[in-house]
């Protein structure tokens, strides 16, 4: 078995949410550490599940550090591109998919935003290779229902097993991704879930997150929904009663 990891988004970014600052010297060390952390995660994932060597596709934006970023992913790189001008995370995702040759030779695709430093809890949260599409978590209870009927997902990462590669074209990489896969991709709720069953905002500067932190931002120490857990069946029972 073999996995394909997809690392996309703004690298060497600084300034917090909505900031478009990137490529400044103060962003360098933490981004390189994040990318090295990604490589270690791939190695650990391979070892845990006895996989063949994984591959990585990296899509980001042009900075003075393109060569250093490529070097950080080293021999794992299957594809690497740096773009001028912003196209948004969802467009980067689908641009990456279009460039993947023979995707069916892989057994899963694991998208992770490129500016995340992954914590040990992420690997620990996988005790097998799932046959469902997984998002990191449902968003915190300040805002956790999307399009009235579906979970508002954390769009920082997504695991897709081979059996659902045909649904990748329907992915809308945003908080409403679950809704789009149901409505446009004709998925069902049983075939999607979360890596962890706790509530968190996707921005680790606003709310504690156990799976990762966003580099070059402060980390929140407080956890808005501490001691609360998400139950998918009860969630859908509740929203359908309300509607």
Helices and strands as residue ranges (DSSP letters): E 3-8, E 13-14, E 21-22, G 25-27, H 28-49, E 55-61, H 66-73, G 74-76, E 77-83, H 89-99, G 103-105, E 108-113, E 116-118, H 120-124, E 133-135, E 145-146, E 150-151, E 157-161, G 162-170, H 177-183, G 189-191, E 192-194, E 212-214, H 232-242
